Amino acid sequence: MIVISENELNQVAAPNLPLAPMQYDRQYADQLNNVLRLYFNRVDAILDQLKTDEIIPALTNYTVATLPSAVTSGKGARSFVTDALLPTFGSTVAGGGAVATPVYSDGTNWKVG
């Protein structure tokens, strides 16, 4: 899971704690406990979102000829080819070789990297 701005992570801020009175006040202690409980409940919810038992799946292996379209895959898409010809980081991948290399879409072409 990728945590982005729409998720709760960016919406949690430390609470403004009520100022303590000079002497013990039960109402103050209850109010402080409620504020802290609400805050830590939100923090716990975020931590639950970040927990995962999943392993990042392996990329699908393609030959350069069988790669899906870089345009429809979208900018930033990643894959892996098994037949790159003299791959140079950042260059458009060419097939016909025997080098296995990761590739990414720049929105138009598949690039080595």
Secondary structure by P-SEA (a helix, b strand, c coil): cccccccccccccccccccccccccaaaaaaaaaaaaaaaaaaaaaaaaaccccccccccccccccccccccccccccccccccccccccccccccccbbbbbbbcccccccc
